[in-house]
Amino acid sequence: SGHSDLFSLGSSLYQMVSGRLPFESDTDINAMFRITKESHVDIREHHPNLPAPLCAVIDKALEKDVAGGYQTGAEMAETIRQCAAQL
């Protein structure tokens, strides 16, 4: 359905903006558990002054509930364009 690709893009955006992984762990097994079961670390913990629209894009992309995340790449792209226009 593409939802995993949008989640992966959200993870890449998180890493590009913060320089950190959204699900840091000491082992691959623990990382996989965190990715599937836990919420990502709020990116503002790393950079508290990030613009709210950018944080919202990343948070929605990393939403585990499919219904709460982006439904299509086009939807995510449009939100990113709107975010960029506000910066």
PDB file of N, CA, C and O in Angstrom:
ATOM      1  N   SER A   1       0.806  -1.199   0.000  1.00  0.00           N
ATOM      2  CA  SER A   1       0.000   0.000   0.000  1.00  0.00           C
ATOM      3  C   SER A   1       0.853   1.268   0.000  1.00  0.00           C
ATOM      4  O   SER A   1       0.330   2.350  -0.270  1.00  0.00           O
ATOM      5  N   GLY A   2       2.117   1.167   0.288  1.00  0.00           N
ATOM      6  CA  GLY A   2       2.991   2.326   0.280  1.00  0.00           C
ATOM      7  C   GLY A   2       3.163   2.978   1.641  1.00  0.00           C
ATOM      8  O   GLY A   2       3.999   3.867   1.798  1.00  0.00           O
ATOM      9  N   HIS A   3       2.387   2.551   2.624  1.00  0.00           N
ATOM     10  CA  HIS A   3       2.496   3.172   3.944  1.00  0.00           C
ATOM     11  C   HIS A   3       3.880   2.980   4.553  1.00  0.00           C
ATOM     12  O   HIS A   3       4.396   3.876   5.221  1.00  0.00           O
ATOM     13  N   SER A   4       4.474   1.825   4.326  1.00  0.00           N
ATOM     14  CA  SER A   4       5.816   1.597   4.881  1.00  0.00           C
ATOM     15  C   SER A   4       6.843   2.509   4.217  1.00  0.00           C
ATOM     16  O   SER A   4       7.807   2.927   4.857  1.00  0.00           O
ATOM     17  N   ASP A   5       6.643   2.818   2.948  1.00  0.00           N
ATOM     18  CA  ASP A   5       7.554   3.753   2.266  1.00  0.00           C
ATOM     19  C   ASP A   5       7.435   5.159   2.838  1.00  0.00           C
ATOM     20  O   ASP A   5       8.441   5.851   2.996  1.00  0.00           O
ATOM     21  N   LEU A   6       6.224   5.582   3.147  1.00  0.00           N
ATOM     22  CA  LEU A   6       6.022   6.907   3.729  1.00  0.00           C
ATOM     23  C   LEU A   6       6.589   6.960   5.147  1.00  0.00           C
ATOM     24  O   LEU A   6       7.134   7.983   5.563  1.00  0.00           O
ATOM     25  N   PHE A   7       6.462   5.862   5.884  1.00  0.00           N
ATOM     26  CA  PHE A   7       7.064   5.766   7.214  1.00  0.00           C
ATOM     27  C   PHE A   7       8.586   5.863   7.096  1.00  0.00           C
ATOM     28  O   PHE A   7       9.226   6.566   7.877  1.00  0.00           O
ATOM     29  N   SER A   8       9.158   5.166   6.128  1.00  0.00           N
ATOM     30  CA  SER A   8      10.609   5.216   5.914  1.00  0.00           C
ATOM     31  C   SER A   8      11.067   6.618   5.526  1.00  0.00           C
ATOM     32  O   SER A   8      12.121   7.072   5.970  1.00  0.00           O
ATOM     33  N   LEU A   9      10.291   7.294   4.711  1.00  0.00           N
ATOM     34  CA  LEU A   9      10.618   8.674   4.354  1.00  0.00           C
ATOM     35  C   LEU A   9      10.570   9.566   5.592  1.00  0.00           C
ATOM     36  O   LEU A   9      11.426  10.433   5.767  1.00  0.00           O
ATOM     37  N   GLY A  10       9.588   9.358   6.437  1.00  0.00           N
ATOM     38  CA  GLY A  10       9.510  10.104   7.687  1.00  0.00           C
ATOM     39  C   GLY A  10      10.727   9.857   8.560  1.00  0.00           C
ATOM     40  O   GLY A  10      11.248  10.781   9.184  1.00  0.00           O
ATOM     41  N   SER A  11      11.176   8.623   8.603  1.00  0.00           N
ATOM     42  CA  SER A  11      12.374   8.277   9.370  1.00  0.00           C
ATOM     43  C   SER A  11      13.603   8.974   8.794  1.00  0.00           C
ATOM     44  O   SER A  11      14.448   9.467   9.542  1.00  0.00           O
ATOM     45  N   SER A  12      13.703   9.014   7.475  1.00  0.00           N
ATOM     46  CA  SER A  12      14.826   9.701   6.821  1.00  0.00           C
ATOM     47  C   SER A  12      14.783  11.204   7.089  1.00  0.00           C
ATOM     48  O   SER A  12      15.821  11.814   7.348  1.00  0.00           O
ATOM     49  N   LEU A  13      13.598  11.803   7.030  1.00  0.00           N
ATOM     50  CA  LEU A  13      13.458  13.230   7.337  1.00  0.00           C
ATOM     51  C   LEU A  13      13.880  13.512   8.772  1.00  0.00           C
ATOM     52  O   LEU A  13      14.587  14.484   9.039  1.00  0.00           O
ATOM     53  N   TYR A  14      13.450  12.669   9.680  1.00  0.00           N
ATOM     54  CA  TYR A  14      13.814  12.816  11.089  1.00  0.00           C
ATOM     55  C   TYR A  14      15.333  12.817  11.225  1.00  0.00           C
ATOM     56  O   TYR A  14      15.903  13.678  11.895  1.00  0.00           O
ATOM     57  N   GLN A  15      15.982  11.850  10.589  1.00  0.00           N
ATOM     58  CA  GLN A  15      17.437  11.739  10.685  1.00  0.00           C
ATOM     59  C   GLN A  15      18.138  12.920  10.019  1.00  0.00           C
ATOM     60  O   GLN A  15      19.137  13.413  10.544  1.00  0.00           O
ATOM     61  N   MET A  16      17.637  13.379   8.879  1.00  0.00           N
ATOM     62  CA  MET A  16      18.252  14.529   8.196  1.00  0.00           C
ATOM     63  C   MET A  16      18.154  15.796   9.045  1.00  0.00           C
ATOM     64  O   MET A  16      19.095  16.588   9.096  1.00  0.00           O
ATOM     65  N   VAL A  17      17.030  15.982   9.699  1.00  0.00           N
ATOM     66  CA  VAL A  17      16.809  17.202  10.474  1.00  0.00           C
ATOM     67  C   VAL A  17      17.536  17.164  11.816  1.00  0.00           C
ATOM     68  O   VAL A  17      18.080  18.176  12.257  1.00  0.00           O
ATOM     69  N   SER A  18      17.546  16.001  12.467  1.00  0.00           N
ATOM     70  CA  SER A  18      18.091  15.926  13.823  1.00  0.00           C
ATOM     71  C   SER A  18      19.490  15.338  13.910  1.00  0.00           C
ATOM     72  O   SER A  18      20.203  15.557  14.889  1.00  0.00           O
ATOM     73  N   GLY A  19      19.883  14.583  12.876  1.00  0.00           N
ATOM     74  CA  GLY A  19      21.163  13.880  12.960  1.00  0.00           C
ATOM     75  C   GLY A  19      21.095  12.641  13.834  1.00  0.00           C
ATOM     76  O   GLY A  19      22.122  12.044  14.156  1.00  0.00           O
ATOM     77  N   ARG A  20      19.891  12.258  14.216  1.00  0.00           N
ATOM     78  CA  ARG A  20      19.679  11.095  15.083  1.00  0.00           C
ATOM     79  C   ARG A  20      18.628  10.193  14.455  1.00  0.00           C
ATOM     80  O   ARG A  20      17.853  10.624  13.601  1.00  0.00           O
ATOM     81  N   LEU A  21      18.611   8.946  14.884  1.00  0.00           N
ATOM     82  CA  LEU A  21      17.568   8.026  14.453  1.00  0.00           C
ATOM     83  C   LEU A  21      16.339   8.206  15.334  1.00  0.00           C
ATOM     84  O   LEU A  21      16.475   8.493  16.523  1.00  0.00           O
ATOM     85  N   PRO A  22      15.143   8.045  14.773  1.00  0.00           N
ATOM     86  CA  PRO A  22      13.944   8.197  15.595  1.00  0.00           C
ATOM     87  C   PRO A  22      13.746   7.053  16.586  1.00  0.00           C
ATOM     88  O   PRO A  22      13.003   7.193  17.558  1.00  0.00           O
ATOM     89  N   PHE A  23      14.405   5.930  16.343  1.00  0.00           N
ATOM     90  CA  PHE A  23      14.289   4.756  17.212  1.00  0.00           C
ATOM     91  C   PHE A  23      15.682   4.221  17.520  1.00  0.00           C
ATOM     92  O   PHE A  23      16.058   3.148  17.048  1.00  0.00           O
ATOM     93  N   GLU A  24      16.440   4.963  18.303  1.00  0.00           N
ATOM     94  CA  GLU A  24      17.805   4.552  18.613  1.00  0.00           C
ATOM     95  C   GLU A  24      17.785   3.350  19.546  1.00  0.00           C
ATOM     96  O   GLU A  24      16.915   3.217  20.406  1.00  0.00           O
ATOM     97  N   SER A  25      18.766   2.481  19.349  1.00  0.00           N
ATOM     98  CA  SER A  25      18.850   1.269  20.150  1.00  0.00           C
ATOM     99  C   SER A  25      20.263   0.723  20.104  1.00  0.00           C
ATOM    100  O   SER A  25      21.051   1.066  19.223  1.00  0.00           O
ATOM    101  N   ASP A  26      20.569  -0.133  21.066  1.00  0.00           N
ATOM    102  CA  ASP A  26      21.900  -0.739  21.111  1.00  0.00           C
ATOM    103  C   ASP A  26      22.006  -2.022  20.293  1.00  0.00           C
ATOM    104  O   ASP A  26      23.111  -2.476  19.999  1.00  0.00           O
ATOM    105  N   THR A  27      20.871  -2.611  19.924  1.00  0.00           N
ATOM    106  CA  THR A  27      20.888  -3.824  19.106  1.00  0.00           C
ATOM    107  C   THR A  27      19.833  -3.721  18.005  1.00  0.00           C
ATOM    108  O   THR A  27      18.869  -2.966  18.122  1.00  0.00           O
ATOM    109  N   ASP A  28      20.030  -4.482  16.950  1.00  0.00           N
ATOM    110  CA  ASP A  28      19.057  -4.500  15.854  1.00  0.00           C
ATOM    111  C   ASP A  28      17.710  -5.044  16.325  1.00  0.00           C
ATOM    112  O   ASP A  28      16.664  -4.529  15.928  1.00  0.00           O
ATOM    113  N   ILE A  29      17.726  -6.073  17.161  1.00  0.00           N
ATOM    114  CA  ILE A  29      16.471  -6.664  17.654  1.00  0.00           C
ATOM    115  C   ILE A  29      15.692  -5.640  18.471  1.00  0.00           C
ATOM    116  O   ILE A  29      14.482  -5.497  18.301  1.00  0.00           O
ATOM    117  N   ASN A  30      16.381  -4.934  19.349  1.00  0.00           N
ATOM    118  CA  ASN A  30      15.721  -3.918  20.162  1.00  0.00           C
ATOM    119  C   ASN A  30      15.200  -2.787  19.279  1.00  0.00           C
ATOM    120  O   ASN A  30      14.117  -2.255  19.529  1.00  0.00           O
ATOM    121  N   ALA A  31      15.954  -2.418  18.260  1.00  0.00           N
ATOM    122  CA  ALA A  31      15.506  -1.369  17.329  1.00  0.00           C
ATOM    123  C   ALA A  31      14.230  -1.803  16.613  1.00  0.00           C
ATOM    124  O   ALA A  31      13.296  -1.012  16.479  1.00  0.00           O
ATOM    125  N   MET A  32      14.184  -3.035  16.158  1.00  0.00           N
ATOM    126  CA  MET A  32      12.981  -3.526  15.473  1.00  0.00           C
ATOM    127  C   MET A  32      11.777  -3.509  16.418  1.00  0.00           C
ATOM    128  O   MET A  32      10.668  -3.157  16.015  1.00  0.00           O
ATOM    129  N   PHE A  33      12.005  -3.890  17.671  1.00  0.00           N
ATOM    130  CA  PHE A  33      10.919  -3.850  18.646  1.00  0.00           C
ATOM    131  C   PHE A  33      10.421  -2.421  18.817  1.00  0.00           C
ATOM    132  O   PHE A  33       9.216  -2.173  18.790  1.00  0.00           O
ATOM    133  N   ARG A  34      11.339  -1.488  18.991  1.00  0.00           N
ATOM    134  CA  ARG A  34      10.955  -0.089  19.197  1.00  0.00           C
ATOM    135  C   ARG A  34      10.205   0.463  17.987  1.00  0.00           C
ATOM    136  O   ARG A  34       9.221   1.186  18.142  1.00  0.00           O
ATOM    137  N   ILE A  35      10.665   0.125  16.792  1.00  0.00           N
ATOM    138  CA  ILE A  35      10.006   0.617  15.574  1.00  0.00           C
ATOM    139  C   ILE A  35       8.568   0.125  15.507  1.00  0.00           C
ATOM    140  O   ILE A  35       7.675   0.872  15.109  1.00  0.00           O
ATOM    141  N   THR A  36       8.338  -1.117  15.889  1.00  0.00           N
ATOM    142  CA  THR A  36       6.993  -1.682  15.759  1.00  0.00           C
ATOM    143  C   THR A  36       6.080  -1.387  16.941  1.00  0.00           C
ATOM    144  O   THR A  36       4.860  -1.356  16.778  1.00  0.00           O
ATOM    145  N   LYS A  37       6.645  -1.169  18.128  1.00  0.00           N
ATOM    146  CA  LYS A  37       5.813  -1.077  19.331  1.00  0.00           C
ATOM    147  C   LYS A  37       5.820   0.275  20.041  1.00  0.00           C
ATOM    148  O   LYS A  37       4.894   0.568  20.798  1.00  0.00           O
ATOM    149  N   GLU A  38       6.827   1.098  19.821  1.00  0.00           N
ATOM    150  CA  GLU A  38       6.949   2.341  20.582  1.00  0.00           C
ATOM    151  C   GLU A  38       6.870   3.560  19.666  1.00  0.00           C
ATOM    152  O   GLU A  38       7.082   3.471  18.457  1.00  0.00           O
ATOM    153  N   SER A  39       6.566   4.671  20.268  1.00  0.00           N
ATOM    154  CA  SER A  39       6.580   5.930  19.530  1.00  0.00           C
ATOM    155  C   SER A  39       8.008   6.429  19.390  1.00  0.00           C
ATOM    156  O   SER A  39       8.866   6.122  20.218  1.00  0.00           O
ATOM    157  N   HIS A  40       8.255   7.187  18.355  1.00  0.00           N
ATOM    158  CA  HIS A  40       9.581   7.774  18.169  1.00  0.00           C
ATOM    159  C   HIS A  40       9.831   8.853  19.219  1.00  0.00           C
ATOM    160  O   HIS A  40       8.899   9.418  19.790  1.00  0.00           O
ATOM    161  N   VAL A  41      11.096   9.119  19.454  1.00  0.00           N
ATOM    162  CA  VAL A  41      11.462  10.201  20.362  1.00  0.00           C
ATOM    163  C   VAL A  41      11.053  11.518  19.698  1.00  0.00           C
ATOM    164  O   VAL A  41      11.350  11.752  18.526  1.00  0.00           O
ATOM    165  N   ASP A  42      10.372  12.369  20.455  1.00  0.00           N
ATOM    166  CA  ASP A  42       9.957  13.664  19.913  1.00  0.00           C
ATOM    167  C   ASP A  42      11.199  14.399  19.407  1.00  0.00           C
ATOM    168  O   ASP A  42      12.160  14.598  20.150  1.00  0.00           O
ATOM    169  N   ILE A  43      11.168  14.791  18.161  1.00  0.00           N
ATOM    170  CA  ILE A  43      12.331  15.423  17.529  1.00  0.00           C
ATOM    171  C   ILE A  43      12.723  16.719  18.240  1.00  0.00           C
ATOM    172  O   ILE A  43      13.877  17.142  18.171  1.00  0.00           O
ATOM    173  N   ARG A  44      11.776  17.343  18.917  1.00  0.00           N
ATOM    174  CA  ARG A  44      12.071  18.586  19.653  1.00  0.00           C
ATOM    175  C   ARG A  44      12.954  18.331  20.874  1.00  0.00           C
ATOM    176  O   ARG A  44      13.511  19.270  21.442  1.00  0.00           O
ATOM    177  N   GLU A  45      13.085  17.069  21.280  1.00  0.00           N
ATOM    178  CA  GLU A  45      14.028  16.759  22.354  1.00  0.00           C
ATOM    179  C   GLU A  45      15.462  16.976  21.888  1.00  0.00           C
ATOM    180  O   GLU A  45      16.341  17.287  22.691  1.00  0.00           O
ATOM    181  N   HIS A  46      15.694  16.814  20.593  1.00  0.00           N
ATOM    182  CA  HIS A  46      17.021  17.032  20.022  1.00  0.00           C
ATOM    183  C   HIS A  46      17.208  18.491  19.601  1.00  0.00           C
ATOM    184  O   HIS A  46      18.282  19.069  19.766  1.00  0.00           O
ATOM    185  N   HIS A  47      16.137  19.069  19.055  1.00  0.00           N
ATOM    186  CA  HIS A  47      16.180  20.446  18.546  1.00  0.00           C
ATOM    187  C   HIS A  47      14.867  21.151  18.916  1.00  0.00           C
ATOM    188  O   HIS A  47      13.915  21.138  18.135  1.00  0.00           O
ATOM    189  N   PRO A  48      14.817  21.762  20.096  1.00  0.00           N
ATOM    190  CA  PRO A  48      13.558  22.346  20.567  1.00  0.00           C
ATOM    191  C   PRO A  48      13.019  23.500  19.735  1.00  0.00           C
ATOM    192  O   PRO A  48      11.836  23.824  19.843  1.00  0.00           O
ATOM    193  N   ASN A  49      13.840  24.124  18.917  1.00  0.00           N
ATOM    194  CA  ASN A  49      13.393  25.295  18.168  1.00  0.00           C
ATOM    195  C   ASN A  49      12.954  24.992  16.740  1.00  0.00           C
ATOM    196  O   ASN A  49      12.804  25.911  15.935  1.00  0.00           O
ATOM    197  N   LEU A  50      12.747  23.731  16.415  1.00  0.00           N
ATOM    198  CA  LEU A  50      12.289  23.394  15.066  1.00  0.00           C
ATOM    199  C   LEU A  50      10.889  23.946  14.838  1.00  0.00           C
ATOM    200  O   LEU A  50      10.075  23.977  15.761  1.00  0.00           O
ATOM    201  N   PRO A  51      10.604  24.382  13.611  1.00  0.00           N
ATOM    202  CA  PRO A  51       9.266  24.897  13.315  1.00  0.00           C
ATOM    203  C   PRO A  51       8.195  23.811  13.516  1.00  0.00           C
ATOM    204  O   PRO A  51       8.378  22.658  13.125  1.00  0.00           O
ATOM    205  N   ALA A  52       7.094  24.205  14.126  1.00  0.00           N
ATOM    206  CA  ALA A  52       6.010  23.264  14.405  1.00  0.00           C
ATOM    207  C   ALA A  52       5.498  22.551  13.149  1.00  0.00           C
ATOM    208  O   ALA A  52       5.225  21.353  13.220  1.00  0.00           O
ATOM    209  N   PRO A  53       5.353  23.233  11.996  1.00  0.00           N
ATOM    210  CA  PRO A  53       4.867  22.523  10.804  1.00  0.00           C
ATOM    211  C   PRO A  53       5.800  21.390  10.369  1.00  0.00           C
ATOM    212  O   PRO A  53       5.335  20.343   9.918  1.00  0.00           O
ATOM    213  N   LEU A  54       7.101  21.592  10.501  1.00  0.00           N
ATOM    214  CA  LEU A  54       8.051  20.545  10.143  1.00  0.00           C
ATOM    215  C   LEU A  54       7.925  19.360  11.091  1.00  0.00           C
ATOM    216  O   LEU A  54       7.943  18.210  10.654  1.00  0.00           O
ATOM    217  N   CYS A  55       7.798  19.631  12.372  1.00  0.00           N
ATOM    218  CA  CYS A  55       7.619  18.561  13.354  1.00  0.00           C
ATOM    219  C   CYS A  55       6.339  17.779  13.084  1.00  0.00           C
ATOM    220  O   CYS A  55       6.303  16.558  13.237  1.00  0.00           O
ATOM    221  N   ALA A  56       5.290  18.491  12.683  1.00  0.00           N
ATOM    222  CA  ALA A  56       4.017  17.836  12.387  1.00  0.00           C
ATOM    223  C   ALA A  56       4.125  16.902  11.186  1.00  0.00           C
ATOM    224  O   ALA A  56       3.539  15.819  11.188  1.00  0.00           O
ATOM    225  N   VAL A  57       4.868  17.310  10.164  1.00  0.00           N
ATOM    226  CA  VAL A  57       5.079  16.448   8.985  1.00  0.00           C
ATOM    227  C   VAL A  57       5.772  15.156   9.418  1.00  0.00           C
ATOM    228  O   VAL A  57       5.349  14.060   9.049  1.00  0.00           O
ATOM    229  N   ILE A  58       6.824  15.296  10.193  1.00  0.00           N
ATOM    230  CA  ILE A  58       7.589  14.129  10.632  1.00  0.00           C
ATOM    231  C   ILE A  58       6.742  13.241  11.539  1.00  0.00           C
ATOM    232  O   ILE A  58       6.731  12.021  11.381  1.00  0.00           O
ATOM    233  N   ASP A  59       6.038  13.845  12.482  1.00  0.00           N
ATOM    234  CA  ASP A  59       5.201  13.057  13.391  1.00  0.00           C
ATOM    235  C   ASP A  59       4.141  12.263  12.633  1.00  0.00           C
ATOM    236  O   ASP A  59       3.909  11.091  12.929  1.00  0.00           O
ATOM    237  N   LYS A  60       3.503  12.897  11.661  1.00  0.00           N
ATOM    238  CA  LYS A  60       2.456  12.197  10.910  1.00  0.00           C
ATOM    239  C   LYS A  60       3.055  11.077  10.055  1.00  0.00           C
ATOM    240  O   LYS A  60       2.455  10.011   9.918  1.00  0.00           O
ATOM    241  N   ALA A  61       4.226  11.316   9.488  1.00  0.00           N
ATOM    242  CA  ALA A  61       4.865  10.280   8.674  1.00  0.00           C
ATOM    243  C   ALA A  61       5.273   9.075   9.526  1.00  0.00           C
ATOM    244  O   ALA A  61       5.278   7.943   9.042  1.00  0.00           O
ATOM    245  N   LEU A  62       5.612   9.318  10.784  1.00  0.00           N
ATOM    246  CA  LEU A  62       6.046   8.234  11.669  1.00  0.00           C
ATOM    247  C   LEU A  62       4.900   7.650  12.491  1.00  0.00           C
ATOM    248  O   LEU A  62       5.132   6.867  13.413  1.00  0.00           O
ATOM    249  N   GLU A  63       3.685   8.023  12.165  1.00  0.00           N
ATOM    250  CA  GLU A  63       2.506   7.485  12.851  1.00  0.00           C
ATOM    251  C   GLU A  63       2.368   5.992  12.529  1.00  0.00           C
ATOM    252  O   GLU A  63       2.365   5.598  11.363  1.00  0.00           O
ATOM    253  N   LYS A  64       2.256   5.185  13.558  1.00  0.00           N
ATOM    254  CA  LYS A  64       2.136   3.738  13.341  1.00  0.00           C
ATOM    255  C   LYS A  64       0.734   3.323  12.888  1.00  0.00           C
ATOM    256  O   LYS A  64       0.579   2.354  12.145  1.00  0.00           O
ATOM    257  N   ASP A  65      -0.274   4.056  13.335  1.00  0.00           N
ATOM    258  CA  ASP A  65      -1.641   3.775  12.925  1.00  0.00           C
ATOM    259  C   ASP A  65      -1.828   4.259  11.485  1.00  0.00           C
ATOM    260  O   ASP A  65      -1.761   5.458  11.215  1.00  0.00           O
ATOM    261  N   VAL A  66      -2.057   3.344  10.588  1.00  0.00           N
ATOM    262  CA  VAL A  66      -2.164   3.673   9.164  1.00  0.00           C
ATOM    263  C   VAL A  66      -3.203   4.765   8.925  1.00  0.00           C
ATOM    264  O   VAL A  66      -2.999   5.644   8.088  1.00  0.00           O
ATOM    265  N   ALA A  67      -4.310   4.713   9.652  1.00  0.00           N
ATOM    266  CA  ALA A  67      -5.363   5.703   9.451  1.00  0.00           C
ATOM    267  C   ALA A  67      -4.914   7.102   9.875  1.00  0.00           C
ATOM    268  O   ALA A  67      -5.445   8.092   9.372  1.00  0.00           O
ATOM    269  N   GLY A  68      -3.949   7.201  10.787  1.00  0.00           N
ATOM    270  CA  GLY A  68      -3.486   8.493  11.263  1.00  0.00           C
ATOM    271  C   GLY A  68      -2.309   9.058  10.498  1.00  0.00           C
ATOM    272  O   GLY A  68      -1.941  10.219  10.678  1.00  0.00           O
ATOM    273  N   GLY A  69      -1.720   8.237   9.645  1.00  0.00           N
ATOM    274  CA  GLY A  69      -0.564   8.688   8.864  1.00  0.00           C
ATOM    275  C   GLY A  69      -0.976   9.201   7.500  1.00  0.00           C
ATOM    276  O   GLY A  69      -2.164   9.319   7.199  1.00  0.00           O
ATOM    277  N   TYR A  70       0.009   9.503   6.684  1.00  0.00           N
ATOM    278  CA  TYR A  70      -0.274   9.932   5.311  1.00  0.00           C
ATOM    279  C   TYR A  70      -0.850   8.769   4.524  1.00  0.00           C
ATOM    280  O   TYR A  70      -0.380   7.637   4.633  1.00  0.00           O
ATOM    281  N   GLN A  71      -1.863   9.056   3.737  1.00  0.00           N
ATOM    282  CA  GLN A  71      -2.512   8.009   2.958  1.00  0.00           C
ATOM    283  C   GLN A  71      -1.853   7.805   1.596  1.00  0.00           C
ATOM    284  O   GLN A  71      -1.908   6.714   1.028  1.00  0.00           O
ATOM    285  N   THR A  72      -1.233   8.861   1.081  1.00  0.00           N
ATOM    286  CA  THR A  72      -0.562   8.759  -0.220  1.00  0.00           C
ATOM    287  C   THR A  72       0.699   9.615  -0.204  1.00  0.00           C
ATOM    288  O   THR A  72       0.846  10.518   0.621  1.00  0.00           O
ATOM    289  N   GLY A  73       1.593   9.318  -1.119  1.00  0.00           N
ATOM    290  CA  GLY A  73       2.777  10.143  -1.290  1.00  0.00           C
ATOM    291  C   GLY A  73       2.406  11.552  -1.730  1.00  0.00           C
ATOM    292  O   GLY A  73       3.063  12.519  -1.344  1.00  0.00           O
ATOM    293  N   ALA A  74       1.368  11.668  -2.528  1.00  0.00           N
ATOM    294  CA  ALA A  74       0.926  12.991  -2.985  1.00  0.00           C
ATOM    295  C   ALA A  74       0.450  13.838  -1.805  1.00  0.00           C
ATOM    296  O   ALA A  74       0.713  15.040  -1.755  1.00  0.00           O
ATOM    297  N   GLU A  75      -0.244  13.217  -0.866  1.00  0.00           N
ATOM    298  CA  GLU A  75      -0.699  13.942   0.323  1.00  0.00           C
ATOM    299  C   GLU A  75       0.501  14.429   1.139  1.00  0.00           C
ATOM    300  O   GLU A  75       0.527  15.572   1.595  1.00  0.00           O
ATOM    301  N   MET A  76       1.479  13.564   1.317  1.00  0.00           N
ATOM    302  CA  MET A  76       2.670  13.947   2.074  1.00  0.00           C
ATOM    303  C   MET A  76       3.439  15.046   1.344  1.00  0.00           C
ATOM    304  O   MET A  76       3.902  15.996   1.975  1.00  0.00           O
ATOM    305  N   ALA A  77       3.581  14.929   0.037  1.00  0.00           N
ATOM    306  CA  ALA A  77       4.295  15.939  -0.747  1.00  0.00           C
ATOM    307  C   ALA A  77       3.612  17.298  -0.638  1.00  0.00           C
ATOM    308  O   ALA A  77       4.283  18.321  -0.498  1.00  0.00           O
ATOM    309  N   GLU A  78       2.292  17.315  -0.702  1.00  0.00           N
ATOM    310  CA  GLU A  78       1.559  18.580  -0.590  1.00  0.00           C
ATOM    311  C   GLU A  78       1.757  19.199   0.795  1.00  0.00           C
ATOM    312  O   GLU A  78       1.913  20.415   0.913  1.00  0.00           O
ATOM    313  N   THR A  79       1.752  18.385   1.824  1.00  0.00           N
ATOM    314  CA  THR A  79       1.976  18.892   3.179  1.00  0.00           C
ATOM    315  C   THR A  79       3.385  19.455   3.315  1.00  0.00           C
ATOM    316  O   THR A  79       3.582  20.481   3.966  1.00  0.00           O
ATOM    317  N   ILE A  80       4.359  18.799   2.712  1.00  0.00           N
ATOM    318  CA  ILE A  80       5.741  19.292   2.746  1.00  0.00           C
ATOM    319  C   ILE A  80       5.842  20.619   2.005  1.00  0.00           C
ATOM    320  O   ILE A  80       6.535  21.527   2.464  1.00  0.00           O
ATOM    321  N   ARG A  81       5.160  20.748   0.861  1.00  0.00           N
ATOM    322  CA  ARG A  81       5.164  22.025   0.131  1.00  0.00           C
ATOM    323  C   ARG A  81       4.554  23.138   0.976  1.00  0.00           C
ATOM    324  O   ARG A  81       5.084  24.249   1.014  1.00  0.00           O
ATOM    325  N   GLN A  82       3.453  22.851   1.649  1.00  0.00           N
ATOM    326  CA  GLN A  82       2.825  23.840   2.513  1.00  0.00           C
ATOM    327  C   GLN A  82       3.736  24.209   3.681  1.00  0.00           C
ATOM    328  O   GLN A  82       3.815  25.373   4.073  1.00  0.00           O
ATOM    329  N   CYS A  83       4.411  23.224   4.224  1.00  0.00           N
ATOM    330  CA  CYS A  83       5.356  23.460   5.313  1.00  0.00           C
ATOM    331  C   CYS A  83       6.495  24.360   4.843  1.00  0.00           C
ATOM    332  O   CYS A  83       6.854  25.317   5.530  1.00  0.00           O
ATOM    333  N   ALA A  84       7.060  24.063   3.686  1.00  0.00           N
ATOM    334  CA  ALA A  84       8.167  24.847   3.144  1.00  0.00           C
ATOM    335  C   ALA A  84       7.742  26.298   2.892  1.00  0.00           C
ATOM    336  O   ALA A  84       8.532  27.222   3.086  1.00  0.00           O
ATOM    337  N   ALA A  85       6.516  26.491   2.468  1.00  0.00           N
ATOM    338  CA  ALA A  85       6.014  27.844   2.206  1.00  0.00           C
ATOM    339  C   ALA A  85       5.905  28.663   3.488  1.00  0.00           C
ATOM    340  O   ALA A  85       5.946  29.893   3.442  1.00  0.00           O
ATOM    341  N   GLN A  86       5.767  27.999   4.622  1.00  0.00           N
ATOM    342  CA  GLN A  86       5.644  28.690   5.907  1.00  0.00           C
ATOM    343  C   GLN A  86       6.993  29.019   6.527  1.00  0.00           C
ATOM    344  O   GLN A  86       7.072  29.826   7.454  1.00  0.00           O
ATOM    345  N   LEU A  87       8.041  28.406   6.028  1.00  0.00           N
ATOM    346  CA  LEU A  87       9.373  28.604   6.636  1.00  0.00           C
ATOM    347  C   LEU A  87      10.058  29.836   6.096  1.00  0.00           C
ATOM    348  O   LEU A  87      11.179  30.147   6.499  1.00  0.00           O
TER     349      LEU A  87
END
